[in-house]
Amino acid sequence: MQLDRLIHMANQIGSFFASQPRAEVAEAVATHLRKFWDPRMRSAICAHFDDGGSGLDPLVRDAVALIATERTKTG
């Protein structure tokens, strides 16, 4: 899947959860990505985050940061 499509999809998910309290949005988006995105998709969006995360909405960046941190902890 193309990176620009992943960025768009992640930002759409973030928009969906944006009505929740700000403190809960990142975890809600991260949970959605963990449950419904293929591991290759998560890996690609995390790699993009590691490269600066251009195009990701701020709350989505926070969500991807959570996943990227988990990824580094588990190897």
Stockholm file with secondary structure:
# STOCKHOLM 1.0

chainA/1-75         MQLDRLIHMANQIGSFFASQPRAEVAEAVATHLRKFWDPRMRSAICAHFDDGGSGLDPLVRDAVALIATERTKTG
#=GR chainA/1-75 SS CCHHHHHHHHHHHHHHHTTSCHHHHHHHHHHHHHHHSCHHHHHHHHHHHHTTCTTCCHHHHHHHHHHHHHHHHHC
#=GC SS_cons        CCHHHHHHHHHHHHHHHTTSCHHHHHHHHHHHHHHHSCHHHHHHHHHHHHTTCTTCCHHHHHHHHHHHHHHHHHC
//
